[in-house]
């Protein structure tokens, strides 16, 4: 399957346009459209503390995960993104709440806590991990033909799949059916899965292709409250 990140990025031809080495054509309706005409949906997956589970719970989780893998008949890509934790939004929130407190003692305690957190993050690299699943769908999969035909069609250019543009809505529908299958399969494990919208996908791609500003970008986690609920 085609990966979300192109291996061509490791090329040494620095004179060529960077965009030439990015496989993404556009992001629309939360769907990543690659230059070869295939589609991707990006799911964000919550985590569980496996070590804190009892033996029976661990066995149940492993069994459910095996059932999930056996239930899908298409490839998926599991990605783990590690980034330096951006604590600034949290500190701004504490300062805002601290200014609303009328108790002087509480104001002092909040101010000291803010300074403690700020100093801690400055001397220690606190990393946060995000888990994603890239769900693919390619128009090639809908073609009739033998194995050789399907294999050679993978190497066709974007112009070769352009006639399928009018069927994009139908292809997106089949992609979201796969997304629903992934969400249903992982629900038995105890994790929560949500599909990223267009803005969140663009932010993820931007952070991935711009590692030098990786830690400066704020993750817009609009699903946090939903997970906590």
PyMOL commands that place a pseudoatom at each C-alpha (Angstrom):
pseudoatom trace, name=CA, resn=UNK, resi=1, chain=A, elem=C, hetatm=0, pos=[0.000, 0.000, 0.000]
pseudoatom trace, name=CA, resn=UNK, resi=2, chain=A, elem=C, hetatm=0, pos=[1.055, 3.602, -0.421]
pseudoatom trace, name=CA, resn=UNK, resi=3, chain=A, elem=C, hetatm=0, pos=[2.221, 5.206, 2.801]
pseudoatom trace, name=CA, resn=UNK, resi=4, chain=A, elem=C, hetatm=0, pos=[0.990, 8.543, 4.054]
pseudoatom trace, name=CA, resn=UNK, resi=5, chain=A, elem=C, hetatm=0, pos=[4.601, 9.724, 4.065]
pseudoatom trace, name=CA, resn=UNK, resi=6, chain=A, elem=C, hetatm=0, pos=[6.497, 9.248, 0.840]
pseudoatom trace, name=CA, resn=UNK, resi=7, chain=A, elem=C, hetatm=0, pos=[9.856, 7.515, 0.931]
pseudoatom trace, name=CA, resn=UNK, resi=8, chain=A, elem=C, hetatm=0, pos=[10.823, 9.854, -1.899]
pseudoatom trace, name=CA, resn=UNK, resi=9, chain=A, elem=C, hetatm=0, pos=[11.303, 12.567, 0.725]
pseudoatom trace, name=CA, resn=UNK, resi=10, chain=A, elem=C, hetatm=0, pos=[14.713, 11.071, 1.424]
pseudoatom trace, name=CA, resn=UNK, resi=11, chain=A, elem=C, hetatm=0, pos=[15.922, 11.981, -2.080]
pseudoatom trace, name=CA, resn=UNK, resi=12, chain=A, elem=C, hetatm=0, pos=[19.009, 14.103, -2.529]
pseudoatom trace, name=CA, resn=UNK, resi=13, chain=A, elem=C, hetatm=0, pos=[17.714, 16.350, -5.337]
pseudoatom trace, name=CA, resn=UNK, resi=14, chain=A, elem=C, hetatm=0, pos=[17.389, 19.532, -3.289]
pseudoatom trace, name=CA, resn=UNK, resi=15, chain=A, elem=C, hetatm=0, pos=[16.953, 21.651, -6.407]
pseudoatom trace, name=CA, resn=UNK, resi=16, chain=A, elem=C, hetatm=0, pos=[13.562, 20.088, -7.163]
pseudoatom trace, name=CA, resn=UNK, resi=17, chain=A, elem=C, hetatm=0, pos=[10.368, 21.565, -5.766]
pseudoatom trace, name=CA, resn=UNK, resi=18, chain=A, elem=C, hetatm=0, pos=[9.489, 20.215, -2.333]
pseudoatom trace, name=CA, resn=UNK, resi=19, chain=A, elem=C, hetatm=0, pos=[5.887, 19.789, -3.388]
pseudoatom trace, name=CA, resn=UNK, resi=20, chain=A, elem=C, hetatm=0, pos=[7.035, 17.264, -5.976]
pseudoatom trace, name=CA, resn=UNK, resi=21, chain=A, elem=C, hetatm=0, pos=[7.949, 14.879, -3.172]
pseudoatom trace, name=CA, resn=UNK, resi=22, chain=A, elem=C, hetatm=0, pos=[4.708, 15.244, -1.198]
pseudoatom trace, name=CA, resn=UNK, resi=23, chain=A, elem=C, hetatm=0, pos=[2.165, 12.590, -2.137]
pseudoatom trace, name=CA, resn=UNK, resi=24, chain=A, elem=C, hetatm=0, pos=[-0.831, 14.595, -0.906]
pseudoatom trace, name=CA, resn=UNK, resi=25, chain=A, elem=C, hetatm=0, pos=[-2.902, 16.297, -3.600]
pseudoatom trace, name=CA, resn=UNK, resi=26, chain=A, elem=C, hetatm=0, pos=[-5.561, 17.865, -1.353]
pseudoatom trace, name=CA, resn=UNK, resi=27, chain=A, elem=C, hetatm=0, pos=[-7.544, 17.418, 1.847]
pseudoatom trace, name=CA, resn=UNK, resi=28, chain=A, elem=C, hetatm=0, pos=[-11.307, 17.616, 1.436]
pseudoatom trace, name=CA, resn=UNK, resi=29, chain=A, elem=C, hetatm=0, pos=[-14.152, 16.677, 3.799]
pseudoatom trace, name=CA, resn=UNK, resi=30, chain=A, elem=C, hetatm=0, pos=[-11.638, 15.132, 6.176]
pseudoatom trace, name=CA, resn=UNK, resi=31, chain=A, elem=C, hetatm=0, pos=[-10.287, 12.876, 3.409]
pseudoatom trace, name=CA, resn=UNK, resi=32, chain=A, elem=C, hetatm=0, pos=[-6.699, 12.954, 2.168]
pseudoatom trace, name=CA, resn=UNK, resi=33, chain=A, elem=C, hetatm=0, pos=[-6.570, 12.654, -1.628]
pseudoatom trace, name=CA, resn=UNK, resi=34, chain=A, elem=C, hetatm=0, pos=[-3.199, 11.405, -2.845]
pseudoatom trace, name=CA, resn=UNK, resi=35, chain=A, elem=C, hetatm=0, pos=[-1.710, 12.223, -6.228]
pseudoatom trace, name=CA, resn=UNK, resi=36, chain=A, elem=C, hetatm=0, pos=[-2.310, 8.692, -7.480]
pseudoatom trace, name=CA, resn=UNK, resi=37, chain=A, elem=C, hetatm=0, pos=[-6.056, 9.091, -6.887]
pseudoatom trace, name=CA, resn=UNK, resi=38, chain=A, elem=C, hetatm=0, pos=[-6.278, 6.966, -3.734]
pseudoatom trace, name=CA, resn=UNK, resi=39, chain=A, elem=C, hetatm=0, pos=[-7.922, 8.208, -0.539]
pseudoatom trace, name=CA, resn=UNK, resi=40, chain=A, elem=C, hetatm=0, pos=[-6.990, 8.187, 3.135]
pseudoatom trace, name=CA, resn=UNK, resi=41, chain=A, elem=C, hetatm=0, pos=[-8.972, 8.821, 6.302]
pseudoatom trace, name=CA, resn=UNK, resi=42, chain=A, elem=C, hetatm=0, pos=[-6.984, 9.550, 9.471]
pseudoatom trace, name=CA, resn=UNK, resi=43, chain=A, elem=C, hetatm=0, pos=[-8.284, 8.273, 12.798]
pseudoatom trace, name=CA, resn=UNK, resi=44, chain=A, elem=C, hetatm=0, pos=[-7.021, 9.408, 16.179]
pseudoatom trace, name=CA, resn=UNK, resi=45, chain=A, elem=C, hetatm=0, pos=[-6.979, 6.635, 18.763]
pseudoatom trace, name=CA, resn=UNK, resi=46, chain=A, elem=C, hetatm=0, pos=[-6.909, 6.979, 22.538]
pseudoatom trace, name=CA, resn=UNK, resi=47, chain=A, elem=C, hetatm=0, pos=[-4.558, 4.856, 24.642]
pseudoatom trace, name=CA, resn=UNK, resi=48, chain=A, elem=C, hetatm=0, pos=[-4.969, 2.483, 27.563]
pseudoatom trace, name=CA, resn=UNK, resi=49, chain=A, elem=C, hetatm=0, pos=[-2.522, 1.572, 30.327]
pseudoatom trace, name=CA, resn=UNK, resi=50, chain=A, elem=C, hetatm=0, pos=[-2.048, -2.105, 29.566]
pseudoatom trace, name=CA, resn=UNK, resi=51, chain=A, elem=C, hetatm=0, pos=[0.284, -2.704, 32.519]
pseudoatom trace, name=CA, resn=UNK, resi=52, chain=A, elem=C, hetatm=0, pos=[-2.336, -1.614, 35.051]
pseudoatom trace, name=CA, resn=UNK, resi=53, chain=A, elem=C, hetatm=0, pos=[-4.834, -4.160, 33.788]
pseudoatom trace, name=CA, resn=UNK, resi=54, chain=A, elem=C, hetatm=0, pos=[-5.337, -7.504, 35.488]
pseudoatom trace, name=CA, resn=UNK, resi=55, chain=A, elem=C, hetatm=0, pos=[-4.188, -10.681, 33.760]
pseudoatom trace, name=CA, resn=UNK, resi=56, chain=A, elem=C, hetatm=0, pos=[-7.723, -11.529, 32.675]
pseudoatom trace, name=CA, resn=UNK, resi=57, chain=A, elem=C, hetatm=0, pos=[-8.227, -8.010, 31.302]
pseudoatom trace, name=CA, resn=UNK, resi=58, chain=A, elem=C, hetatm=0, pos=[-4.934, -8.175, 29.411]
pseudoatom trace, name=CA, resn=UNK, resi=59, chain=A, elem=C, hetatm=0, pos=[-5.886, -11.518, 27.870]
pseudoatom trace, name=CA, resn=UNK, resi=60, chain=A, elem=C, hetatm=0, pos=[-9.275, -10.104, 26.879]
pseudoatom trace, name=CA, resn=UNK, resi=61, chain=A, elem=C, hetatm=0, pos=[-7.649, -7.064, 25.238]
pseudoatom trace, name=CA, resn=UNK, resi=62, chain=A, elem=C, hetatm=0, pos=[-5.206, -9.237, 23.296]
pseudoatom trace, name=CA, resn=UNK, resi=63, chain=A, elem=C, hetatm=0, pos=[-8.048, -11.493, 22.160]
pseudoatom trace, name=CA, resn=UNK, resi=64, chain=A, elem=C, hetatm=0, pos=[-10.174, -8.555, 21.042]
pseudoatom trace, name=CA, resn=UNK, resi=65, chain=A, elem=C, hetatm=0, pos=[-7.221, -7.082, 19.147]
pseudoatom trace, name=CA, resn=UNK, resi=66, chain=A, elem=C, hetatm=0, pos=[-6.654, -10.385, 17.377]
pseudoatom trace, name=CA, resn=UNK, resi=67, chain=A, elem=C, hetatm=0, pos=[-10.322, -10.466, 16.424]
pseudoatom trace, name=CA, resn=UNK, resi=68, chain=A, elem=C, hetatm=0, pos=[-10.034, -6.919, 15.106]
pseudoatom trace, name=CA, resn=UNK, resi=69, chain=A, elem=C, hetatm=0, pos=[-7.035, -7.766, 12.913]
pseudoatom trace, name=CA, resn=UNK, resi=70, chain=A, elem=C, hetatm=0, pos=[-8.782, -10.855, 11.573]
pseudoatom trace, name=CA, resn=UNK, resi=71, chain=A, elem=C, hetatm=0, pos=[-11.942, -8.886, 10.769]
pseudoatom trace, name=CA, resn=UNK, resi=72, chain=A, elem=C, hetatm=0, pos=[-10.392, -6.438, 8.301]
pseudoatom trace, name=CA, resn=UNK, resi=73, chain=A, elem=C, hetatm=0, pos=[-9.600, -7.435, 4.731]
pseudoatom trace, name=CA, resn=UNK, resi=74, chain=A, elem=C, hetatm=0, pos=[-7.726, -4.272, 3.765]
pseudoatom trace, name=CA, resn=UNK, resi=75, chain=A, elem=C, hetatm=0, pos=[-4.369, -2.807, 4.871]
pseudoatom trace, name=CA, resn=UNK, resi=76, chain=A, elem=C, hetatm=0, pos=[-4.122, -0.071, 7.493]
pseudoatom trace, name=CA, resn=UNK, resi=77, chain=A, elem=C, hetatm=0, pos=[-1.192, 2.022, 8.636]
pseudoatom trace, name=CA, resn=UNK, resi=78, chain=A, elem=C, hetatm=0, pos=[-0.659, 2.619, 12.356]
pseudoatom trace, name=CA, resn=UNK, resi=79, chain=A, elem=C, hetatm=0, pos=[1.329, 5.735, 13.210]
pseudoatom trace, name=CA, resn=UNK, resi=80, chain=A, elem=C, hetatm=0, pos=[2.724, 6.975, 16.521]
pseudoatom trace, name=CA, resn=UNK, resi=81, chain=A, elem=C, hetatm=0, pos=[3.580, 10.661, 16.707]
pseudoatom trace, name=CA, resn=UNK, resi=82, chain=A, elem=C, hetatm=0, pos=[5.875, 11.837, 19.504]
pseudoatom trace, name=CA, resn=UNK, resi=83, chain=A, elem=C, hetatm=0, pos=[6.197, 15.533, 20.092]
pseudoatom trace, name=CA, resn=UNK, resi=84, chain=A, elem=C, hetatm=0, pos=[7.428, 17.856, 22.807]
pseudoatom trace, name=CA, resn=UNK, resi=85, chain=A, elem=C, hetatm=0, pos=[4.512, 18.818, 24.997]
pseudoatom trace, name=CA, resn=UNK, resi=86, chain=A, elem=C, hetatm=0, pos=[3.367, 22.393, 24.419]
pseudoatom trace, name=CA, resn=UNK, resi=87, chain=A, elem=C, hetatm=0, pos=[2.407, 23.527, 27.901]
pseudoatom trace, name=CA, resn=UNK, resi=88, chain=A, elem=C, hetatm=0, pos=[1.694, 27.170, 26.980]
pseudoatom trace, name=CA, resn=UNK, resi=89, chain=A, elem=C, hetatm=0, pos=[-2.115, 26.790, 26.531]
pseudoatom trace, name=CA, resn=UNK, resi=90, chain=A, elem=C, hetatm=0, pos=[-2.324, 25.159, 29.977]
pseudoatom trace, name=CA, resn=UNK, resi=91, chain=A, elem=C, hetatm=0, pos=[-0.251, 27.890, 31.606]
pseudoatom trace, name=CA, resn=UNK, resi=92, chain=A, elem=C, hetatm=0, pos=[-2.376, 30.578, 29.953]
pseudoatom trace, name=CA, resn=UNK, resi=93, chain=A, elem=C, hetatm=0, pos=[-5.473, 28.837, 31.294]
pseudoatom trace, name=CA, resn=UNK, resi=94, chain=A, elem=C, hetatm=0, pos=[-4.054, 28.796, 34.838]
pseudoatom trace, name=CA, resn=UNK, resi=95, chain=A, elem=C, hetatm=0, pos=[-3.108, 32.471, 34.663]
pseudoatom trace, name=CA, resn=UNK, resi=96, chain=A, elem=C, hetatm=0, pos=[-6.590, 33.363, 33.462]
pseudoatom trace, name=CA, resn=UNK, resi=97, chain=A, elem=C, hetatm=0, pos=[-8.232, 31.416, 36.288]
pseudoatom trace, name=CA, resn=UNK, resi=98, chain=A, elem=C, hetatm=0, pos=[-5.757, 32.847, 38.776]
pseudoatom trace, name=CA, resn=UNK, resi=99, chain=A, elem=C, hetatm=0, pos=[-6.739, 36.385, 37.849]
pseudoatom trace, name=CA, resn=UNK, resi=100, chain=A, elem=C, hetatm=0, pos=[-10.358, 35.534, 38.636]
pseudoatom trace, name=CA, resn=UNK, resi=101, chain=A, elem=C, hetatm=0, pos=[-9.577, 34.273, 42.157]
pseudoatom trace, name=CA, resn=UNK, resi=102, chain=A, elem=C, hetatm=0, pos=[-10.239, 36.764, 44.941]
pseudoatom trace, name=CA, resn=UNK, resi=103, chain=A, elem=C, hetatm=0, pos=[-8.443, 34.817, 47.660]
pseudoatom trace, name=CA, resn=UNK, resi=104, chain=A, elem=C, hetatm=0, pos=[-4.905, 36.163, 47.908]
pseudoatom trace, name=CA, resn=UNK, resi=105, chain=A, elem=C, hetatm=0, pos=[-3.485, 32.887, 49.233]
pseudoatom trace, name=CA, resn=UNK, resi=106, chain=A, elem=C, hetatm=0, pos=[-4.910, 30.958, 46.285]
pseudoatom trace, name=CA, resn=UNK, resi=107, chain=A, elem=C, hetatm=0, pos=[-3.483, 33.519, 43.888]
pseudoatom trace, name=CA, resn=UNK, resi=108, chain=A, elem=C, hetatm=0, pos=[-0.019, 32.991, 45.365]
pseudoatom trace, name=CA, resn=UNK, resi=109, chain=A, elem=C, hetatm=0, pos=[-0.369, 29.199, 45.186]
pseudoatom trace, name=CA, resn=UNK, resi=110, chain=A, elem=C, hetatm=0, pos=[-1.512, 29.327, 41.552]
pseudoatom trace, name=CA, resn=UNK, resi=111, chain=A, elem=C, hetatm=0, pos=[1.346, 31.660, 40.645]
pseudoatom trace, name=CA, resn=UNK, resi=112, chain=A, elem=C, hetatm=0, pos=[3.896, 29.358, 42.310]
pseudoatom trace, name=CA, resn=UNK, resi=113, chain=A, elem=C, hetatm=0, pos=[2.384, 26.333, 40.578]
pseudoatom trace, name=CA, resn=UNK, resi=114, chain=A, elem=C, hetatm=0, pos=[2.585, 28.082, 37.190]
pseudoatom trace, name=CA, resn=UNK, resi=115, chain=A, elem=C, hetatm=0, pos=[6.267, 28.893, 37.779]
pseudoatom trace, name=CA, resn=UNK, resi=116, chain=A, elem=C, hetatm=0, pos=[6.952, 25.316, 38.875]
pseudoatom trace, name=CA, resn=UNK, resi=117, chain=A, elem=C, hetatm=0, pos=[5.357, 23.830, 35.740]
pseudoatom trace, name=CA, resn=UNK, resi=118, chain=A, elem=C, hetatm=0, pos=[7.129, 26.352, 33.505]
pseudoatom trace, name=CA, resn=UNK, resi=119, chain=A, elem=C, hetatm=0, pos=[10.542, 25.643, 35.023]
pseudoatom trace, name=CA, resn=UNK, resi=120, chain=A, elem=C, hetatm=0, pos=[9.948, 21.890, 34.890]
pseudoatom trace, name=CA, resn=UNK, resi=121, chain=A, elem=C, hetatm=0, pos=[9.163, 21.933, 31.163]
pseudoatom trace, name=CA, resn=UNK, resi=122, chain=A, elem=C, hetatm=0, pos=[12.178, 24.118, 30.447]
pseudoatom trace, name=CA, resn=UNK, resi=123, chain=A, elem=C, hetatm=0, pos=[14.681, 21.696, 32.002]
pseudoatom trace, name=CA, resn=UNK, resi=124, chain=A, elem=C, hetatm=0, pos=[12.945, 18.464, 30.987]
pseudoatom trace, name=CA, resn=UNK, resi=125, chain=A, elem=C, hetatm=0, pos=[11.786, 17.296, 27.587]
pseudoatom trace, name=CA, resn=UNK, resi=126, chain=A, elem=C, hetatm=0, pos=[8.260, 16.133, 28.333]
pseudoatom trace, name=CA, resn=UNK, resi=127, chain=A, elem=C, hetatm=0, pos=[6.977, 14.200, 25.341]
pseudoatom trace, name=CA, resn=UNK, resi=128, chain=A, elem=C, hetatm=0, pos=[3.426, 13.351, 24.442]
pseudoatom trace, name=CA, resn=UNK, resi=129, chain=A, elem=C, hetatm=0, pos=[2.381, 10.532, 22.129]
pseudoatom trace, name=CA, resn=UNK, resi=130, chain=A, elem=C, hetatm=0, pos=[-0.517, 10.498, 19.698]
pseudoatom trace, name=CA, resn=UNK, resi=131, chain=A, elem=C, hetatm=0, pos=[-1.770, 7.385, 17.975]
pseudoatom trace, name=CA, resn=UNK, resi=132, chain=A, elem=C, hetatm=0, pos=[-3.267, 7.387, 14.492]
pseudoatom trace, name=CA, resn=UNK, resi=133, chain=A, elem=C, hetatm=0, pos=[-4.636, 4.896, 12.001]
pseudoatom trace, name=CA, resn=UNK, resi=134, chain=A, elem=C, hetatm=0, pos=[-4.562, 5.695, 8.280]
pseudoatom trace, name=CA, resn=UNK, resi=135, chain=A, elem=C, hetatm=0, pos=[-7.409, 3.924, 6.485]
pseudoatom trace, name=CA, resn=UNK, resi=136, chain=A, elem=C, hetatm=0, pos=[-6.893, 3.587, 2.706]
pseudoatom trace, name=CA, resn=UNK, resi=137, chain=A, elem=C, hetatm=0, pos=[-9.167, 3.236, -0.282]
pseudoatom trace, name=CA, resn=UNK, resi=138, chain=A, elem=C, hetatm=0, pos=[-8.005, 3.146, -3.876]
pseudoatom trace, name=CA, resn=UNK, resi=139, chain=A, elem=C, hetatm=0, pos=[-10.106, 3.208, -7.076]
pseudoatom trace, name=CA, resn=UNK, resi=140, chain=A, elem=C, hetatm=0, pos=[-7.796, 0.438, -8.303]
pseudoatom trace, name=CA, resn=UNK, resi=141, chain=A, elem=C, hetatm=0, pos=[-9.523, -1.913, -5.858]
pseudoatom trace, name=CA, resn=UNK, resi=142, chain=A, elem=C, hetatm=0, pos=[-12.811, -1.525, -7.710]
pseudoatom trace, name=CA, resn=UNK, resi=143, chain=A, elem=C, hetatm=0, pos=[-11.370, -2.530, -11.085]
pseudoatom trace, name=CA, resn=UNK, resi=144, chain=A, elem=C, hetatm=0, pos=[-11.968, -5.912, -12.603]
pseudoatom trace, name=CA, resn=UNK, resi=145, chain=A, elem=C, hetatm=0, pos=[-9.051, -7.930, -13.765]
pseudoatom trace, name=CA, resn=UNK, resi=146, chain=A, elem=C, hetatm=0, pos=[-6.386, -10.340, -12.692]
pseudoatom trace, name=CA, resn=UNK, resi=147, chain=A, elem=C, hetatm=0, pos=[-3.592, -9.928, -10.212]
pseudoatom trace, name=CA, resn=UNK, resi=148, chain=A, elem=C, hetatm=0, pos=[-1.185, -8.673, -12.875]
pseudoatom trace, name=CA, resn=UNK, resi=149, chain=A, elem=C, hetatm=0, pos=[-3.638, -5.990, -14.024]
pseudoatom trace, name=CA, resn=UNK, resi=150, chain=A, elem=C, hetatm=0, pos=[-4.175, -4.760, -10.481]
pseudoatom trace, name=CA, resn=UNK, resi=151, chain=A, elem=C, hetatm=0, pos=[-0.450, -4.774, -9.783]
pseudoatom trace, name=CA, resn=UNK, resi=152, chain=A, elem=C, hetatm=0, pos=[0.491, -2.775, -12.887]
pseudoatom trace, name=CA, resn=UNK, resi=153, chain=A, elem=C, hetatm=0, pos=[-2.343, -0.307, -12.361]
pseudoatom trace, name=CA, resn=UNK, resi=154, chain=A, elem=C, hetatm=0, pos=[-0.749, 0.811, -9.100]
pseudoatom trace, name=CA, resn=UNK, resi=155, chain=A, elem=C, hetatm=0, pos=[2.005, 2.523, -11.094]
pseudoatom trace, name=CA, resn=UNK, resi=156, chain=A, elem=C, hetatm=0, pos=[-0.341, 4.566, -13.272]
pseudoatom trace, name=CA, resn=UNK, resi=157, chain=A, elem=C, hetatm=0, pos=[-0.069, 8.333, -13.005]
pseudoatom trace, name=CA, resn=UNK, resi=158, chain=A, elem=C, hetatm=0, pos=[-2.654, 10.719, -11.671]
pseudoatom trace, name=CA, resn=UNK, resi=159, chain=A, elem=C, hetatm=0, pos=[-3.974, 11.281, -15.196]
pseudoatom trace, name=CA, resn=UNK, resi=160, chain=A, elem=C, hetatm=0, pos=[-4.842, 7.594, -15.399]
pseudoatom trace, name=CA, resn=UNK, resi=161, chain=A, elem=C, hetatm=0, pos=[-7.198, 7.818, -12.415]
pseudoatom trace, name=CA, resn=UNK, resi=162, chain=A, elem=C, hetatm=0, pos=[-8.573, 11.266, -13.259]
pseudoatom trace, name=CA, resn=UNK, resi=163, chain=A, elem=C, hetatm=0, pos=[-11.748, 9.825, -14.902]
pseudoatom trace, name=CA, resn=UNK, resi=164, chain=A, elem=C, hetatm=0, pos=[-12.741, 8.529, -11.456]
pseudoatom trace, name=CA, resn=UNK, resi=165, chain=A, elem=C, hetatm=0, pos=[-13.061, 12.106, -10.155]
pseudoatom trace, name=CA, resn=UNK, resi=166, chain=A, elem=C, hetatm=0, pos=[-16.797, 12.052, -10.833]
pseudoatom trace, name=CA, resn=UNK, resi=167, chain=A, elem=C, hetatm=0, pos=[-17.105, 8.977, -8.610]
pseudoatom trace, name=CA, resn=UNK, resi=168, chain=A, elem=C, hetatm=0, pos=[-15.223, 10.584, -5.715]
pseudoatom trace, name=CA, resn=UNK, resi=169, chain=A, elem=C, hetatm=0, pos=[-18.362, 10.717, -3.585]
pseudoatom trace, name=CA, resn=UNK, resi=170, chain=A, elem=C, hetatm=0, pos=[-18.932, 6.978, -4.047]
pseudoatom trace, name=CA, resn=UNK, resi=171, chain=A, elem=C, hetatm=0, pos=[-15.302, 6.224, -3.203]
pseudoatom trace, name=CA, resn=UNK, resi=172, chain=A, elem=C, hetatm=0, pos=[-15.510, 8.397, -0.075]
pseudoatom trace, name=CA, resn=UNK, resi=173, chain=A, elem=C, hetatm=0, pos=[-18.618, 6.486, 0.991]
pseudoatom trace, name=CA, resn=UNK, resi=174, chain=A, elem=C, hetatm=0, pos=[-16.736, 3.183, 0.743]
pseudoatom trace, name=CA, resn=UNK, resi=175, chain=A, elem=C, hetatm=0, pos=[-13.807, 4.694, 2.634]
pseudoatom trace, name=CA, resn=UNK, resi=176, chain=A, elem=C, hetatm=0, pos=[-16.076, 5.778, 5.505]
pseudoatom trace, name=CA, resn=UNK, resi=177, chain=A, elem=C, hetatm=0, pos=[-17.557, 2.278, 5.608]
pseudoatom trace, name=CA, resn=UNK, resi=178, chain=A, elem=C, hetatm=0, pos=[-14.061, 1.028, 6.346]
pseudoatom trace, name=CA, resn=UNK, resi=179, chain=A, elem=C, hetatm=0, pos=[-13.679, 3.729, 8.990]
pseudoatom trace, name=CA, resn=UNK, resi=180, chain=A, elem=C, hetatm=0, pos=[-16.883, 2.553, 10.689]
pseudoatom trace, name=CA, resn=UNK, resi=181, chain=A, elem=C, hetatm=0, pos=[-15.546, -1.009, 10.626]
pseudoatom trace, name=CA, resn=UNK, resi=182, chain=A, elem=C, hetatm=0, pos=[-12.283, 0.104, 12.275]
pseudoatom trace, name=CA, resn=UNK, resi=183, chain=A, elem=C, hetatm=0, pos=[-14.140, 2.043, 14.970]
pseudoatom trace, name=CA, resn=UNK, resi=184, chain=A, elem=C, hetatm=0, pos=[-16.452, -0.889, 15.702]
pseudoatom trace, name=CA, resn=UNK, resi=185, chain=A, elem=C, hetatm=0, pos=[-13.554, -3.336, 15.807]
pseudoatom trace, name=CA, resn=UNK, resi=186, chain=A, elem=C, hetatm=0, pos=[-11.512, -1.270, 18.251]
pseudoatom trace, name=CA, resn=UNK, resi=187, chain=A, elem=C, hetatm=0, pos=[-14.421, -0.402, 20.533]
pseudoatom trace, name=CA, resn=UNK, resi=188, chain=A, elem=C, hetatm=0, pos=[-14.195, -3.842, 22.162]
pseudoatom trace, name=CA, resn=UNK, resi=189, chain=A, elem=C, hetatm=0, pos=[-10.608, -3.157, 23.226]
pseudoatom trace, name=CA, resn=UNK, resi=190, chain=A, elem=C, hetatm=0, pos=[-11.582, -0.182, 25.337]
pseudoatom trace, name=CA, resn=UNK, resi=191, chain=A, elem=C, hetatm=0, pos=[-10.040, 2.568, 23.218]
pseudoatom trace, name=CA, resn=UNK, resi=192, chain=A, elem=C, hetatm=0, pos=[-11.951, 5.414, 21.604]
pseudoatom trace, name=CA, resn=UNK, resi=193, chain=A, elem=C, hetatm=0, pos=[-11.511, 6.317, 17.970]
pseudoatom trace, name=CA, resn=UNK, resi=194, chain=A, elem=C, hetatm=0, pos=[-12.469, 9.532, 16.177]
pseudoatom trace, name=CA, resn=UNK, resi=195, chain=A, elem=C, hetatm=0, pos=[-11.916, 10.624, 12.587]
pseudoatom trace, name=CA, resn=UNK, resi=196, chain=A, elem=C, hetatm=0, pos=[-9.944, 13.832, 12.125]
pseudoatom trace, name=CA, resn=UNK, resi=197, chain=A, elem=C, hetatm=0, pos=[-11.685, 16.643, 10.266]
pseudoatom trace, name=CA, resn=UNK, resi=198, chain=A, elem=C, hetatm=0, pos=[-10.087, 18.689, 7.499]
pseudoatom trace, name=CA, resn=UNK, resi=199, chain=A, elem=C, hetatm=0, pos=[-8.395, 21.236, 9.778]
pseudoatom trace, name=CA, resn=UNK, resi=200, chain=A, elem=C, hetatm=0, pos=[-7.009, 18.544, 12.066]
pseudoatom trace, name=CA, resn=UNK, resi=201, chain=A, elem=C, hetatm=0, pos=[-5.668, 16.516, 9.129]
pseudoatom trace, name=CA, resn=UNK, resi=202, chain=A, elem=C, hetatm=0, pos=[-3.956, 19.581, 7.673]
pseudoatom trace, name=CA, resn=UNK, resi=203, chain=A, elem=C, hetatm=0, pos=[-2.396, 20.351, 11.059]
pseudoatom trace, name=CA, resn=UNK, resi=204, chain=A, elem=C, hetatm=0, pos=[-1.141, 16.784, 11.384]
pseudoatom trace, name=CA, resn=UNK, resi=205, chain=A, elem=C, hetatm=0, pos=[0.392, 16.863, 7.901]
pseudoatom trace, name=CA, resn=UNK, resi=206, chain=A, elem=C, hetatm=0, pos=[1.947, 20.268, 8.526]
pseudoatom trace, name=CA, resn=UNK, resi=207, chain=A, elem=C, hetatm=0, pos=[3.597, 19.075, 11.738]
pseudoatom trace, name=CA, resn=UNK, resi=208, chain=A, elem=C, hetatm=0, pos=[4.786, 15.902, 10.017]
pseudoatom trace, name=CA, resn=UNK, resi=209, chain=A, elem=C, hetatm=0, pos=[6.409, 17.697, 7.097]
pseudoatom trace, name=CA, resn=UNK, resi=210, chain=A, elem=C, hetatm=0, pos=[7.822, 20.538, 9.217]
pseudoatom trace, name=CA, resn=UNK, resi=211, chain=A, elem=C, hetatm=0, pos=[9.724, 18.810, 12.053]
pseudoatom trace, name=CA, resn=UNK, resi=212, chain=A, elem=C, hetatm=0, pos=[11.751, 21.930, 12.871]
pseudoatom trace, name=CA, resn=UNK, resi=213, chain=A, elem=C, hetatm=0, pos=[8.605, 23.692, 14.135]
pseudoatom trace, name=CA, resn=UNK, resi=214, chain=A, elem=C, hetatm=0, pos=[7.058, 20.494, 15.418]
pseudoatom trace, name=CA, resn=UNK, resi=215, chain=A, elem=C, hetatm=0, pos=[7.068, 21.425, 19.094]
pseudoatom trace, name=CA, resn=UNK, resi=216, chain=A, elem=C, hetatm=0, pos=[5.774, 24.936, 18.445]
pseudoatom trace, name=CA, resn=UNK, resi=217, chain=A, elem=C, hetatm=0, pos=[2.541, 23.843, 16.821]
pseudoatom trace, name=CA, resn=UNK, resi=218, chain=A, elem=C, hetatm=0, pos=[-0.462, 23.483, 19.090]
pseudoatom trace, name=CA, resn=UNK, resi=219, chain=A, elem=C, hetatm=0, pos=[-2.471, 20.320, 18.662]
pseudoatom trace, name=CA, resn=UNK, resi=220, chain=A, elem=C, hetatm=0, pos=[-6.141, 21.180, 18.263]
pseudoatom trace, name=CA, resn=UNK, resi=221, chain=A, elem=C, hetatm=0, pos=[-7.641, 18.260, 20.151]
pseudoatom trace, name=CA, resn=UNK, resi=222, chain=A, elem=C, hetatm=0, pos=[-11.335, 18.954, 19.708]
pseudoatom trace, name=CA, resn=UNK, resi=223, chain=A, elem=C, hetatm=0, pos=[-12.146, 15.387, 20.711]
pseudoatom trace, name=CA, resn=UNK, resi=224, chain=A, elem=C, hetatm=0, pos=[-10.618, 15.499, 24.200]
pseudoatom trace, name=CA, resn=UNK, resi=225, chain=A, elem=C, hetatm=0, pos=[-13.847, 16.243, 26.014]
pseudoatom trace, name=CA, resn=UNK, resi=226, chain=A, elem=C, hetatm=0, pos=[-15.627, 13.603, 23.966]
pseudoatom trace, name=CA, resn=UNK, resi=227, chain=A, elem=C, hetatm=0, pos=[-13.066, 11.007, 25.057]
pseudoatom trace, name=CA, resn=UNK, resi=228, chain=A, elem=C, hetatm=0, pos=[-13.334, 12.057, 28.675]
pseudoatom trace, name=CA, resn=UNK, resi=229, chain=A, elem=C, hetatm=0, pos=[-17.125, 11.675, 28.466]
for i in range(1, 229): cmd.bond("trace and resi %d" % i, "trace and resi %d" % (i + 1))
show_as sticks, trace
zoom trace
